[in-house]
Amino acid sequence: MSTISAQMVKDLREKTGLPMMECKQALTESGGDIESAIEWLRKKHKGKMSERADRQTGEGRIGVF
């Protein structure tokens, strides 16, 4: 298992917009691979993303991963 650095968590958070602890957990589960972590997050948050897909955003940051 590789060491998960703060920079790796920060990079994943910037790509996904998800909370830092979610990103750290995804990196831990994927062995430090960013692309695998993104796929893990997609699978984990699939239900949440579909629930929120039709919501309107008035302002703020919007991210798609």
mmCIF file of the N, C-alpha and C atoms, coordinates in Angstrom:
data_MODEL
# 
_entry.id   MODEL 
# 
loop_
_atom_site.group_PDB 
_atom_site.id 
_atom_site.type_symbol 
_atom_site.label_atom_id 
_atom_site.label_alt_id 
_atom_site.label_comp_id 
_atom_site.label_asym_id 
_atom_site.label_entity_id 
_atom_site.label_seq_id 
_atom_site.pdbx_PDB_ins_code 
_atom_site.Cartn_x 
_atom_site.Cartn_y 
_atom_site.Cartn_z 
_atom_site.occupancy 
_atom_site.B_iso_or_equiv 
_atom_site.pdbx_formal_charge 
_atom_site.auth_seq_id 
_atom_site.auth_comp_id 
_atom_site.auth_asym_id 
_atom_site.auth_atom_id 
_atom_site.pdbx_PDB_model_num 
ATOM 1   N N  . MET A 1 1  ? 0.846   -1.176 0.000   1.00 0.00 ? 1  MET A N  1 
ATOM 2   C CA . MET A 1 1  ? 0.000   0.000  0.000   1.00 0.00 ? 1  MET A CA 1 
ATOM 3   C C  . MET A 1 1  ? 0.886   1.232  0.000   1.00 0.00 ? 1  MET A C  1 
ATOM 4   N N  . SER A 1 2  ? 0.566   2.184  -0.827  1.00 0.00 ? 2  SER A N  1 
ATOM 5   C CA . SER A 1 2  ? 1.370   3.393  -0.908  1.00 0.00 ? 2  SER A CA 1 
ATOM 6   C C  . SER A 1 2  ? 0.933   4.419  0.141   1.00 0.00 ? 2  SER A C  1 
ATOM 7   N N  . THR A 1 3  ? 1.812   5.360  0.393   1.00 0.00 ? 3  THR A N  1 
ATOM 8   C CA . THR A 1 3  ? 1.518   6.419  1.342   1.00 0.00 ? 3  THR A CA 1 
ATOM 9   C C  . THR A 1 3  ? 0.654   7.474  0.653   1.00 0.00 ? 3  THR A C  1 
ATOM 10  N N  . ILE A 1 4  ? -0.401  7.886  1.316   1.00 0.00 ? 4  ILE A N  1 
ATOM 11  C CA . ILE A 1 4  ? -1.302  8.899  0.788   1.00 0.00 ? 4  ILE A CA 1 
ATOM 12  C C  . ILE A 1 4  ? -0.840  10.248 1.326   1.00 0.00 ? 4  ILE A C  1 
ATOM 13  N N  . SER A 1 5  ? -0.410  11.127 0.433   1.00 0.00 ? 5  SER A N  1 
ATOM 14  C CA . SER A 1 5  ? 0.076   12.441 0.859   1.00 0.00 ? 5  SER A CA 1 
ATOM 15  C C  . SER A 1 5  ? -1.063  13.458 0.858   1.00 0.00 ? 5  SER A C  1 
ATOM 16  N N  . ALA A 1 6  ? -0.844  14.534 1.561   1.00 0.00 ? 6  ALA A N  1 
ATOM 17  C CA . ALA A 1 6  ? -1.828  15.615 1.603   1.00 0.00 ? 6  ALA A CA 1 
ATOM 18  C C  . ALA A 1 6  ? -2.024  16.212 0.212   1.00 0.00 ? 6  ALA A C  1 
ATOM 19  N N  . GLN A 1 7  ? -0.949  16.262 -0.582  1.00 0.00 ? 7  GLN A N  1 
ATOM 20  C CA . GLN A 1 7  ? -1.040  16.804 -1.942  1.00 0.00 ? 7  GLN A CA 1 
ATOM 21  C C  . GLN A 1 7  ? -1.933  15.926 -2.828  1.00 0.00 ? 7  GLN A C  1 
ATOM 22  N N  . MET A 1 8  ? -1.853  14.613 -2.644  1.00 0.00 ? 8  MET A N  1 
ATOM 23  C CA . MET A 1 8  ? -2.702  13.704 -3.418  1.00 0.00 ? 8  MET A CA 1 
ATOM 24  C C  . MET A 1 8  ? -4.174  13.929 -3.078  1.00 0.00 ? 8  MET A C  1 
ATOM 25  N N  . VAL A 1 9  ? -4.449  14.083 -1.791  1.00 0.00 ? 9  VAL A N  1 
ATOM 26  C CA . VAL A 1 9  ? -5.829  14.329 -1.356  1.00 0.00 ? 9  VAL A CA 1 
ATOM 27  C C  . VAL A 1 9  ? -6.311  15.663 -1.920  1.00 0.00 ? 9  VAL A C  1 
ATOM 28  N N  . LYS A 1 10 ? -5.466  16.670 -1.871  1.00 0.00 ? 10 LYS A N  1 
ATOM 29  C CA . LYS A 1 10 ? -5.819  17.990 -2.385  1.00 0.00 ? 10 LYS A CA 1 
ATOM 30  C C  . LYS A 1 10 ? -6.102  17.936 -3.887  1.00 0.00 ? 10 LYS A C  1 
ATOM 31  N N  . ASP A 1 11 ? -5.258  17.228 -4.635  1.00 0.00 ? 11 ASP A N  1 
ATOM 32  C CA . ASP A 1 11 ? -5.457  17.106 -6.083  1.00 0.00 ? 11 ASP A CA 1 
ATOM 33  C C  . ASP A 1 11 ? -6.778  16.418 -6.410  1.00 0.00 ? 11 ASP A C  1 
ATOM 34  N N  . LEU A 1 12 ? -7.084  15.337 -5.695  1.00 0.00 ? 12 LEU A N  1 
ATOM 35  C CA . LEU A 1 12 ? -8.338  14.622 -5.925  1.00 0.00 ? 12 LEU A CA 1 
ATOM 36  C C  . LEU A 1 12 ? -9.528  15.486 -5.547  1.00 0.00 ? 12 LEU A C  1 
ATOM 37  N N  . ARG A 1 13 ? -9.414  16.225 -4.471  1.00 0.00 ? 13 ARG A N  1 
ATOM 38  C CA . ARG A 1 13 ? -10.502 17.113 -4.042  1.00 0.00 ? 13 ARG A CA 1 
ATOM 39  C C  . ARG A 1 13 ? -10.762 18.198 -5.074  1.00 0.00 ? 13 ARG A C  1 
ATOM 40  N N  . GLU A 1 14 ? -9.697  18.744 -5.670  1.00 0.00 ? 14 GLU A N  1 
ATOM 41  C CA . GLU A 1 14 ? -9.854  19.767 -6.692  1.00 0.00 ? 14 GLU A CA 1 
ATOM 42  C C  . GLU A 1 14 ? -10.524 19.198 -7.941  1.00 0.00 ? 14 GLU A C  1 
ATOM 43  N N  . LYS A 1 15 ? -10.230 17.954 -8.269  1.00 0.00 ? 15 LYS A N  1 
ATOM 44  C CA . LYS A 1 15 ? -10.828 17.325 -9.443  1.00 0.00 ? 15 LYS A CA 1 
ATOM 45  C C  . LYS A 1 15 ? -12.293 16.972 -9.231  1.00 0.00 ? 15 LYS A C  1 
ATOM 46  N N  . THR A 1 16 ? -12.642 16.567 -8.008  1.00 0.00 ? 16 THR A N  1 
ATOM 47  C CA . THR A 1 16 ? -13.986 16.061 -7.762  1.00 0.00 ? 16 THR A CA 1 
ATOM 48  C C  . THR A 1 16 ? -14.896 17.024 -7.022  1.00 0.00 ? 16 THR A C  1 
ATOM 49  N N  . GLY A 1 17 ? -14.326 17.893 -6.191  1.00 0.00 ? 17 GLY A N  1 
ATOM 50  C CA . GLY A 1 17 ? -15.140 18.798 -5.388  1.00 0.00 ? 17 GLY A CA 1 
ATOM 51  C C  . GLY A 1 17 ? -15.760 18.137 -4.169  1.00 0.00 ? 17 GLY A C  1 
ATOM 52  N N  . LEU A 1 18 ? -15.351 16.918 -3.867  1.00 0.00 ? 18 LEU A N  1 
ATOM 53  C CA . LEU A 1 18 ? -15.892 16.196 -2.716  1.00 0.00 ? 18 LEU A CA 1 
ATOM 54  C C  . LEU A 1 18 ? -15.082 16.506 -1.464  1.00 0.00 ? 18 LEU A C  1 
ATOM 55  N N  . PRO A 1 19 ? -15.628 16.201 -0.285  1.00 0.00 ? 19 PRO A N  1 
ATOM 56  C CA . PRO A 1 19 ? -14.917 16.482 0.965   1.00 0.00 ? 19 PRO A CA 1 
ATOM 57  C C  . PRO A 1 19 ? -13.582 15.748 1.053   1.00 0.00 ? 19 PRO A C  1 
ATOM 58  N N  . MET A 1 20 ? -12.661 16.322 1.814   1.00 0.00 ? 20 MET A N  1 
ATOM 59  C CA . MET A 1 20 ? -11.313 15.775 1.931   1.00 0.00 ? 20 MET A CA 1 
ATOM 60  C C  . MET A 1 20 ? -11.303 14.351 2.485   1.00 0.00 ? 20 MET A C  1 
ATOM 61  N N  . MET A 1 21 ? -12.123 14.060 3.462   1.00 0.00 ? 21 MET A N  1 
ATOM 62  C CA . MET A 1 21 ? -12.132 12.718 4.043   1.00 0.00 ? 21 MET A CA 1 
ATOM 63  C C  . MET A 1 21 ? -12.643 11.684 3.039   1.00 0.00 ? 21 MET A C  1 
ATOM 64  N N  . GLU A 1 22 ? -13.592 12.060 2.198   1.00 0.00 ? 22 GLU A N  1 
ATOM 65  C CA . GLU A 1 22 ? -14.063 11.161 1.141   1.00 0.00 ? 22 GLU A CA 1 
ATOM 66  C C  . GLU A 1 22 ? -12.934 10.876 0.162   1.00 0.00 ? 22 GLU A C  1 
ATOM 67  N N  . CYS A 1 23 ? -12.190 11.918 -0.182  1.00 0.00 ? 23 CYS A N  1 
ATOM 68  C CA . CYS A 1 23 ? -11.074 11.771 -1.109  1.00 0.00 ? 23 CYS A CA 1 
ATOM 69  C C  . CYS A 1 23 ? -9.978  10.905 -0.505  1.00 0.00 ? 23 CYS A C  1 
ATOM 70  N N  . LYS A 1 24 ? -9.694  11.101 0.768   1.00 0.00 ? 24 LYS A N  1 
ATOM 71  C CA . LYS A 1 24 ? -8.672  10.293 1.434   1.00 0.00 ? 24 LYS A CA 1 
ATOM 72  C C  . LYS A 1 24 ? -9.091  8.835  1.485   1.00 0.00 ? 24 LYS A C  1 
ATOM 73  N N  . GLN A 1 25 ? -10.345 8.576  1.780   1.00 0.00 ? 25 GLN A N  1 
ATOM 74  C CA . GLN A 1 25 ? -10.837 7.213  1.820   1.00 0.00 ? 25 GLN A CA 1 
ATOM 75  C C  . GLN A 1 25 ? -10.747 6.569  0.440   1.00 0.00 ? 25 GLN A C  1 
ATOM 76  N N  . ALA A 1 26 ? -11.099 7.315  -0.601  1.00 0.00 ? 26 ALA A N  1 
ATOM 77  C CA . ALA A 1 26 ? -11.027 6.785  -1.963  1.00 0.00 ? 26 ALA A CA 1 
ATOM 78  C C  . ALA A 1 26 ? -9.593  6.447  -2.342  1.00 0.00 ? 26 ALA A C  1 
ATOM 79  N N  . LEU A 1 27 ? -8.658  7.320  -1.988  1.00 0.00 ? 27 LEU A N  1 
ATOM 80  C CA . LEU A 1 27 ? -7.246  7.052  -2.281  1.00 0.00 ? 27 LEU A CA 1 
ATOM 81  C C  . LEU A 1 27 ? -6.733  5.844  -1.511  1.00 0.00 ? 27 LEU A C  1 
ATOM 82  N N  . THR A 1 28 ? -7.170  5.697  -0.279  1.00 0.00 ? 28 THR A N  1 
ATOM 83  C CA . THR A 1 28 ? -6.767  4.548  0.524   1.00 0.00 ? 28 THR A CA 1 
ATOM 84  C C  . THR A 1 28 ? -7.299  3.257  -0.091  1.00 0.00 ? 28 THR A C  1 
ATOM 85  N N  . GLU A 1 29 ? -8.564  3.271  -0.484  1.00 0.00 ? 29 GLU A N  1 
ATOM 86  C CA . GLU A 1 29 ? -9.190  2.095  -1.082  1.00 0.00 ? 29 GLU A CA 1 
ATOM 87  C C  . GLU A 1 29 ? -8.565  1.733  -2.426  1.00 0.00 ? 29 GLU A C  1 
ATOM 88  N N  . SER A 1 30 ? -8.077  2.724  -3.159  1.00 0.00 ? 30 SER A N  1 
ATOM 89  C CA . SER A 1 30 ? -7.523  2.480  -4.495  1.00 0.00 ? 30 SER A CA 1 
ATOM 90  C C  . SER A 1 30 ? -6.005  2.334  -4.483  1.00 0.00 ? 30 SER A C  1 
ATOM 91  N N  . GLY A 1 31 ? -5.400  2.330  -3.325  1.00 0.00 ? 31 GLY A N  1 
ATOM 92  C CA . GLY A 1 31 ? -3.964  2.149  -3.223  1.00 0.00 ? 31 GLY A CA 1 
ATOM 93  C C  . GLY A 1 31 ? -3.156  3.344  -3.703  1.00 0.00 ? 31 GLY A C  1 
ATOM 94  N N  . GLY A 1 32 ? -3.740  4.521  -3.670  1.00 0.00 ? 32 GLY A N  1 
ATOM 95  C CA . GLY A 1 32 ? -3.023  5.735  -4.037  1.00 0.00 ? 32 GLY A CA 1 
ATOM 96  C C  . GLY A 1 32 ? -3.150  6.127  -5.494  1.00 0.00 ? 32 GLY A C  1 
ATOM 97  N N  . ASP A 1 33 ? -3.905  5.366  -6.292  1.00 0.00 ? 33 ASP A N  1 
ATOM 98  C CA . ASP A 1 33 ? -4.087  5.675  -7.711  1.00 0.00 ? 33 ASP A CA 1 
ATOM 99  C C  . ASP A 1 33 ? -5.250  6.652  -7.885  1.00 0.00 ? 33 ASP A C  1 
ATOM 100 N N  . ILE A 1 34 ? -4.958  7.835  -8.447  1.00 0.00 ? 34 ILE A N  1 
ATOM 101 C CA . ILE A 1 34 ? -5.974  8.894  -8.567  1.00 0.00 ? 34 ILE A CA 1 
ATOM 102 C C  . ILE A 1 34 ? -7.131  8.458  -9.470  1.00 0.00 ? 34 ILE A C  1 
ATOM 103 N N  . GLU A 1 35 ? -6.823  7.858  -10.613 1.00 0.00 ? 35 GLU A N  1 
ATOM 104 C CA . GLU A 1 35 ? -7.888  7.449  -11.543 1.00 0.00 ? 35 GLU A CA 1 
ATOM 105 C C  . GLU A 1 35 ? -8.788  6.378  -10.930 1.00 0.00 ? 35 GLU A C  1 
ATOM 106 N N  . SER A 1 36 ? -8.208  5.432  -10.228 1.00 0.00 ? 36 SER A N  1 
ATOM 107 C CA . SER A 1 36 ? -9.001  4.403  -9.544  1.00 0.00 ? 36 SER A CA 1 
ATOM 108 C C  . SER A 1 36 ? -9.840  5.022  -8.431  1.00 0.00 ? 36 SER A C  1 
ATOM 109 N N  . ALA A 1 37 ? -9.279  6.020  -7.762  1.00 0.00 ? 37 ALA A N  1 
ATOM 110 C CA . ALA A 1 37 ? -10.014 6.704  -6.697  1.00 0.00 ? 37 ALA A CA 1 
ATOM 111 C C  . ALA A 1 37 ? -11.228 7.437  -7.265  1.00 0.00 ? 37 ALA A C  1 
ATOM 112 N N  . ILE A 1 38 ? -11.063 8.075  -8.418  1.00 0.00 ? 38 ILE A N  1 
ATOM 113 C CA . ILE A 1 38 ? -12.190 8.764  -9.055  1.00 0.00 ? 38 ILE A CA 1 
ATOM 114 C C  . ILE A 1 38 ? -13.282 7.760  -9.411  1.00 0.00 ? 38 ILE A C  1 
ATOM 115 N N  . GLU A 1 39 ? -12.898 6.618  -9.960  1.00 0.00 ? 39 GLU A N  1 
ATOM 116 C CA . GLU A 1 39 ? -13.876 5.576  -10.302 1.00 0.00 ? 39 GLU A CA 1 
ATOM 117 C C  . GLU A 1 39 ? -14.568 5.049  -9.049  1.00 0.00 ? 39 GLU A C  1 
ATOM 118 N N  . TRP A 1 40 ? -13.815 4.876  -7.953  1.00 0.00 ? 40 TRP A N  1 
ATOM 119 C CA . TRP A 1 40 ? -14.387 4.421  -6.692  1.00 0.00 ? 40 TRP A CA 1 
ATOM 120 C C  . TRP A 1 40 ? -15.426 5.418  -6.187  1.00 0.00 ? 40 TRP A C  1 
ATOM 121 N N  . LEU A 1 41 ? -15.098 6.718  -6.287  1.00 0.00 ? 41 LEU A N  1 
ATOM 122 C CA . LEU A 1 41 ? -16.024 7.754  -5.846  1.00 0.00 ? 41 LEU A CA 1 
ATOM 123 C C  . LEU A 1 41 ? -17.273 7.777  -6.712  1.00 0.00 ? 41 LEU A C  1 
ATOM 124 N N  . ARG A 1 42 ? -17.117 7.557  -8.010  1.00 0.00 ? 42 ARG A N  1 
ATOM 125 C CA . ARG A 1 42 ? -18.289 7.498  -8.899  1.00 0.00 ? 42 ARG A CA 1 
ATOM 126 C C  . ARG A 1 42 ? -19.240 6.392  -8.469  1.00 0.00 ? 42 ARG A C  1 
ATOM 127 N N  . LYS A 1 43 ? -18.697 5.223  -8.182  1.00 0.00 ? 43 LYS A N  1 
ATOM 128 C CA . LYS A 1 43 ? -19.530 4.094  -7.776  1.00 0.00 ? 43 LYS A CA 1 
ATOM 129 C C  . LYS A 1 43 ? -20.194 4.366  -6.435  1.00 0.00 ? 43 LYS A C  1 
ATOM 130 N N  . LYS A 1 44 ? -19.437 4.933  -5.501  1.00 0.00 ? 44 LYS A N  1 
ATOM 131 C CA . LYS A 1 44 ? -19.967 5.185  -4.159  1.00 0.00 ? 44 LYS A CA 1 
ATOM 132 C C  . LYS A 1 44 ? -21.056 6.252  -4.160  1.00 0.00 ? 44 LYS A C  1 
ATOM 133 N N  . HIS A 1 45 ? -20.890 7.284  -4.964  1.00 0.00 ? 45 HIS A N  1 
ATOM 134 C CA . HIS A 1 45 ? -21.812 8.413  -4.951  1.00 0.00 ? 45 HIS A CA 1 
ATOM 135 C C  . HIS A 1 45 ? -22.804 8.399  -6.105  1.00 0.00 ? 45 HIS A C  1 
ATOM 136 N N  . LYS A 1 46 ? -22.965 7.273  -6.764  1.00 0.00 ? 46 LYS A N  1 
ATOM 137 C CA . LYS A 1 46 ? -23.857 7.192  -7.912  1.00 0.00 ? 46 LYS A CA 1 
ATOM 138 C C  . LYS A 1 46 ? -25.289 7.580  -7.542  1.00 0.00 ? 46 LYS A C  1 
ATOM 139 N N  . GLY A 1 47 ? -25.787 7.055  -6.439  1.00 0.00 ? 47 GLY A N  1 
ATOM 140 C CA . GLY A 1 47 ? -27.146 7.367  -6.013  1.00 0.00 ? 47 GLY A CA 1 
ATOM 141 C C  . GLY A 1 47 ? -27.311 8.825  -5.647  1.00 0.00 ? 47 GLY A C  1 
ATOM 142 N N  . LYS A 1 48 ? -26.324 9.388  -4.978  1.00 0.00 ? 48 LYS A N  1 
ATOM 143 C CA . LYS A 1 48 ? -26.394 10.790 -4.580  1.00 0.00 ? 48 LYS A CA 1 
ATOM 144 C C  . LYS A 1 48 ? -26.352 11.707 -5.789  1.00 0.00 ? 48 LYS A C  1 
ATOM 145 N N  . MET A 1 49 ? -25.534 11.350 -6.765  1.00 0.00 ? 49 MET A N  1 
ATOM 146 C CA . MET A 1 49 ? -25.418 12.187 -7.950  1.00 0.00 ? 49 MET A CA 1 
ATOM 147 C C  . MET A 1 49 ? -26.711 12.175 -8.747  1.00 0.00 ? 49 MET A C  1 
ATOM 148 N N  . SER A 1 50 ? -27.359 11.014 -8.857  1.00 0.00 ? 50 SER A N  1 
ATOM 149 C CA . SER A 1 50 ? -28.600 10.957 -9.617  1.00 0.00 ? 50 SER A CA 1 
ATOM 150 C C  . SER A 1 50 ? -29.732 11.685 -8.891  1.00 0.00 ? 50 SER A C  1 
ATOM 151 N N  . GLU A 1 51 ? -29.717 11.689 -7.548  1.00 0.00 ? 51 GLU A N  1 
ATOM 152 C CA . GLU A 1 51 ? -30.728 12.416 -6.786  1.00 0.00 ? 51 GLU A CA 1 
ATOM 153 C C  . GLU A 1 51 ? -30.614 13.919 -7.000  1.00 0.00 ? 51 GLU A C  1 
ATOM 154 N N  . ARG A 1 52 ? -29.395 14.401 -7.155  1.00 0.00 ? 52 ARG A N  1 
ATOM 155 C CA . ARG A 1 52 ? -29.150 15.830 -7.253  1.00 0.00 ? 52 ARG A CA 1 
ATOM 156 C C  . ARG A 1 52 ? -29.029 16.328 -8.689  1.00 0.00 ? 52 ARG A C  1 
ATOM 157 N N  . ALA A 1 53 ? -29.161 15.452 -9.656  1.00 0.00 ? 53 ALA A N  1 
ATOM 158 C CA . ALA A 1 53 ? -28.926 15.819 -11.051 1.00 0.00 ? 53 ALA A CA 1 
ATOM 159 C C  . ALA A 1 53 ? -29.906 16.882 -11.547 1.00 0.00 ? 53 ALA A C  1 
ATOM 160 N N  . ASP A 1 54 ? -31.132 16.870 -11.064 1.00 0.00 ? 54 ASP A N  1 
ATOM 161 C CA . ASP A 1 54 ? -32.128 17.812 -11.558 1.00 0.00 ? 54 ASP A CA 1 
ATOM 162 C C  . ASP A 1 54 ? -32.208 19.104 -10.737 1.00 0.00 ? 54 ASP A C  1 
ATOM 163 N N  . ARG A 1 55 ? -31.368 19.250 -9.727  1.00 0.00 ? 55 ARG A N  1 
ATOM 164 C CA . ARG A 1 55 ? -31.379 20.462 -8.909  1.00 0.00 ? 55 ARG A CA 1 
ATOM 165 C C  . ARG A 1 55 ? -30.719 21.616 -9.636  1.00 0.00 ? 55 ARG A C  1 
ATOM 166 N N  . GLN A 1 56 ? -31.271 22.779 -9.494  1.00 0.00 ? 56 GLN A N  1 
ATOM 167 C CA . GLN A 1 56 ? -30.722 23.986 -10.096 1.00 0.00 ? 56 GLN A CA 1 
ATOM 168 C C  . GLN A 1 56 ? -29.702 24.609 -9.156  1.00 0.00 ? 56 GLN A C  1 
ATOM 169 N N  . THR A 1 57 ? -28.646 25.145 -9.723  1.00 0.00 ? 57 THR A N  1 
ATOM 170 C CA . THR A 1 57 ? -27.622 25.830 -8.942  1.00 0.00 ? 57 THR A CA 1 
ATOM 171 C C  . THR A 1 57 ? -27.652 27.305 -9.314  1.00 0.00 ? 57 THR A C  1 
ATOM 172 N N  . GLY A 1 58 ? -27.949 28.138 -8.339  1.00 0.00 ? 58 GLY A N  1 
ATOM 173 C CA . GLY A 1 58 ? -28.010 29.567 -8.588  1.00 0.00 ? 58 GLY A CA 1 
ATOM 174 C C  . GLY A 1 58 ? -26.635 30.201 -8.698  1.00 0.00 ? 58 GLY A C  1 
ATOM 175 N N  . GLU A 1 59 ? -25.733 29.753 -7.847  1.00 0.00 ? 59 GLU A N  1 
ATOM 176 C CA . GLU A 1 59 ? -24.370 30.264 -7.870  1.00 0.00 ? 59 GLU A CA 1 
ATOM 177 C C  . GLU A 1 59 ? -23.472 29.267 -7.164  1.00 0.00 ? 59 GLU A C  1 
ATOM 178 N N  . GLY A 1 60 ? -22.188 29.390 -7.383  1.00 0.00 ? 60 GLY A N  1 
ATOM 179 C CA . GLY A 1 60 ? -21.232 28.498 -6.756  1.00 0.00 ? 60 GLY A CA 1 
ATOM 180 C C  . GLY A 1 60 ? -20.467 27.708 -7.790  1.00 0.00 ? 60 GLY A C  1 
ATOM 181 N N  . ARG A 1 61 ? -19.705 26.757 -7.313  1.00 0.00 ? 61 ARG A N  1 
ATOM 182 C CA . ARG A 1 61 ? -18.854 25.954 -8.185  1.00 0.00 ? 61 ARG A CA 1 
ATOM 183 C C  . ARG A 1 61 ? -19.586 24.684 -8.588  1.00 0.00 ? 61 ARG A C  1 
ATOM 184 N N  . ILE A 1 62 ? -19.465 24.340 -9.858  1.00 0.00 ? 62 ILE A N  1 
ATOM 185 C CA . ILE A 1 62 ? -20.060 23.124 -10.380 1.00 0.00 ? 62 ILE A CA 1 
ATOM 186 C C  . ILE A 1 62 ? -18.935 22.274 -10.934 1.00 0.00 ? 62 ILE A C  1 
ATOM 187 N N  . GLY A 1 63 ? -18.889 21.015 -10.557 1.00 0.00 ? 63 GLY A N  1 
ATOM 188 C CA . GLY A 1 63 ? -17.836 20.131 -11.049 1.00 0.00 ? 63 GLY A CA 1 
ATOM 189 C C  . GLY A 1 63 ? -18.418 18.822 -11.538 1.00 0.00 ? 63 GLY A C  1 
ATOM 190 N N  . VAL A 1 64 ? -17.824 18.289 -12.560 1.00 0.00 ? 64 VAL A N  1 
ATOM 191 C CA . VAL A 1 64 ? -18.234 17.001 -13.100 1.00 0.00 ? 64 VAL A CA 1 
ATOM 192 C C  . VAL A 1 64 ? -17.010 16.119 -13.142 1.00 0.00 ? 64 VAL A C  1 
ATOM 193 N N  . PHE A 1 65 ? -17.158 14.913 -12.660 1.00 0.00 ? 65 PHE A N  1 
ATOM 194 C CA . PHE A 1 65 ? -16.040 13.980 -12.732 1.00 0.00 ? 65 PHE A CA 1 
ATOM 195 C C  . PHE A 1 65 ? -16.486 12.675 -13.283 1.00 0.00 ? 65 PHE A C  1 
# 
